[in-house]
Amino acid sequence: MKSINAKHNIVAYSFLLPALVLLGLFLLIPAIMAIYYSFTDYYLLTPQDRTFVGFENFIEIFSDPTFLRSLQNIAIFVLCVIPVQVGAALGLALLINKQRRGNMFFKVAYFAPVVLSLVVISVLWLYLLNPSEGLINEVLMQIGFDPQPFLTSPDQAIYTIVFVSAWQGAGYQMLIFLAGLQNIPSDVYEASKIDGANKWQNFIHITLPLLKPTTILIMITTLIASFKLIIQPMVMTQGGPMNSTMTPVYYIYQSGFSDRLIGYASAMTVVFGLLIGLVTLIQSKVSKEDE
């Protein structure tokens, strides 16, 4: 019996081995290297001259106004994009959940932004939001409004990126919500109809509670994805104006590959990774308490 169990264990571990190797190569080893480099003054062009500097990089980070501004920007982005994107995805799923002619067309149309490259989408919106020649401002002027500096105003740029990001990501989450809606038993709605409940009462007391696990899953995945924001500000604003759209990942990228300060960028990576882990842990605990 023991030999059979040992044979089964060997087979099981052999299936796990490719995944463990990939995790080690692309997750564990880079994480260990980032922690090591964060305690050095590693400059990309002179890697042989790096020396151990202790916590010097970490002390500098918390007096760096650009890094602190990037944390503020990503907090605004996360707090805005989650309700906008999740709300839009739920609204779209509710619209196409009922059997109507042309539903397939709308599913494809709403899902189309998801399959497009983020760079392509960012360039597209860059032209649409152009302050002098963009279609959006042309429409605003035609209906009597002043043209808006969507991407050139420090007060508007981050919210414009929130809108573009929510528009791009809502289609994918719409499909997940749609699957959740179609798993709700129809006899629940029939019973509520017999009790005299209207559509709004059905939505509040049946649809939303039964969609709670789906909603929590979508919120957690949106939260994690939001922290990785880099493409939209890189293409649309280059982190400006006045660092109003600078994000931690973009700043880490600039420090590491443009300024070649690998040690400093590694220290920011460690700090930002710990912050993401802390936020994810808090959200996970809050979600479990709600259940």
Residue pairs with C-beta under 8 A, 6 or more apart in sequence:
31 273
33 266
34 266
34 269
34 270
34 273
35 266
35 270
36 266
37 50
37 262
37 263
37 266
38 57
38 58
38 263
38 266
38 267
38 269
38 270
39 52
39 53
39 54
39 55
39 57
39 263
39 267
40 50
40 51
40 52
40 53
40 263
41 50
41 51
41 53
41 56
41 57
41 263
42 50
42 261
42 262
42 263
42 266
43 49
43 50
43 260
43 261
43 262
43 263
44 256
44 257
44 260
44 261
44 262
45 260
47 262
50 263
53 263
57 263
57 264
57 266
57 267
58 267
58 270
58 271
60 264
60 267
61 67
61 264
61 267
61 268
61 271
62 68
65 243
66 243
66 246
66 251
67 248
67 251
67 268
69 243
69 244
69 246
70 243
70 246
70 247
70 248
70 250
70 251
71 248
71 275
73 158
73 243
73 244
73 245
73 246
73 247
74 226
74 227
74 229
74 247
74 248
76 158
76 162
77 158
77 161
77 162
77 165
77 226
77 229
77 247
78 223
78 226
78 227
80 159
80 162
81 162
81 165
81 166
81 222
81 226
82 219
82 222
82 223
82 226
84 162
84 163
84 166
85 165
85 166
85 169
85 170
85 173
85 222
86 173
86 215
86 218
86 219
86 222
88 166
88 167
88 170
88 174
89 169
89 170
89 171
89 172
89 173
89 174
89 176
89 177
89 218
90 174
90 177
90 211
90 215
92 110
92 170
92 171
92 174
92 177
93 174
93 175
93 177
93 178
93 180
93 181
94 177
94 181
94 203
94 207
95 106
96 103
96 106
96 107
96 110
96 174
96 178
97 178
97 181
97 182
107 175
107 178
110 170
110 171
110 174
111 171
111 172
111 174
111 175
112 171
113 121
113 167
113 168
113 169
113 170
113 171
114 168
114 169
114 171
114 172
116 168
118 168
118 231
118 232
118 235
119 231
119 235
121 164
121 168
122 164
122 231
122 232
122 234
122 235
122 236
123 235
125 164
125 236
126 151
126 235
126 236
127 133
127 134
127 135
128 134
128 135
128 136
129 136
129 137
129 150
129 151
129 160
130 137
131 137
131 147
131 148
131 149
131 150
131 151
131 152
132 147
136 148
136 150
137 147
137 148
140 146
140 147
140 148
141 147
148 156
149 156
150 156
150 157
150 160
151 157
151 160
151 236
151 237
152 241
153 241
154 241
154 242
154 244
155 244
157 237
157 240
157 241
157 244
157 245
158 244
158 245
160 236
161 229
161 232
161 233
161 236
161 237
161 245
164 232
164 236
165 226
165 229
165 232
169 222
169 225
173 218
173 222
176 214
176 217
176 218
177 211
177 214
177 215
177 218
179 214
180 210
180 211
180 213
180 214
181 207
181 211
184 206
184 207
184 210
184 211
188 206
188 210
189 202
189 206
192 201
192 202
192 205
192 206
197 205
208 215
212 290
212 291
216 287
216 290
219 283
220 280
220 283
220 284
220 287
223 279
223 280
223 283
224 276
224 280
227 248
227 249
227 272
227 276
227 279
228 249
229 247
229 249
229 250
230 247
230 249
230 250
230 253
233 239
233 245
233 246
233 247
233 250
234 250
234 253
236 245
237 244
237 245
239 245
239 246
239 247
239 250
239 251
239 254
240 246
248 268
248 272
249 272
251 268
252 265
252 268
252 269
252 272
253 265
255 261
255 264
255 265
255 268
256 262
256 265
256 266
